Amino acid sequence: MRGYKLFRIVWTVFTVAVMAGALLFVLTHRPVADDGSGHQAAAAAVTEDLSRAGEAQGICYGWQLLDEQTVVSSGSNLGLGVRAEEHPDRCPRWIEVRGTYHDYPDDEEGFQDYAGYAIVTSTGITKRLDPAGLEGAGAGANRLLSRPRETILDAAEALPLLAVEAGVTSTVAPQRAVAGTPRPLPEAGNDFLRDRWILLVIGGAFLVAAAGTTVLLRWLARLW
């Protein structure tokens, strides 16, 4: 009987420790939200959309994404990695959205993660485009921080519409043709659950195992 009590105590301590560790890992683990897979293909589709808008409106559109001072992604209707402002002969009028972000590691205390936008235009464009308009396009600063590569492309896609709203042009950009494969939409749902579902399943398995073990121990206690 003494051996059974010792076994129950050891098993209880072990179960609680494992469950606490799993729960702590789930709550503190920060998965990489955007690994860049498929980014080039998505960016190529965006450059085509911006090219159609540029031809219709007479304006070049582009984007640049910076992790602090490091360029993560850039492009325009001239192509992926090609910035409109660097080609004034082809783009005398241009609009570029610039996103800047940085996600500090958990062990760097005292630093605040940040993300933000600036919309820069050529000297021939006098109207101001408000970056706040990107929030309504689903490309706000919070999403830029969590999914930077994906979000900067959505921000670039929104530029032709923002130009119309700001009065830079009155021509509405043509929509993408129905034929072909559209760029995947952002996944809907809770990011916490989506990013950690495997860990949550493991934690749930531990809970089920602990409950089953408790029932087994009580049954053995009755036999002994």
Secondary structure as GFF3:
##gff-version 3
##sequence-region A 1 224
A	DSSP	alpha_helix	2	28	.	.	.	ID=ss1
A	DSSP	alpha_helix	39	57	.	.	.	ID=ss2
A	DSSP	beta_strand	60	67	.	.	.	ID=ss3
A	DSSP	beta_strand	70	76	.	.	.	ID=ss4
A	DSSP	beta_strand	79	80	.	.	.	ID=ss5
A	DSSP	three_ten_helix	84	86	.	.	.	ID=ss6
A	DSSP	beta_strand	94	102	.	.	.	ID=ss7
A	DSSP	beta_strand	114	121	.	.	.	ID=ss8
A	DSSP	alpha_helix	133	136	.	.	.	ID=ss9
A	DSSP	alpha_helix	141	146	.	.	.	ID=ss10
A	DSSP	alpha_helix	148	166	.	.	.	ID=ss11
A	DSSP	alpha_helix	191	223	.	.	.	ID=ss12
###
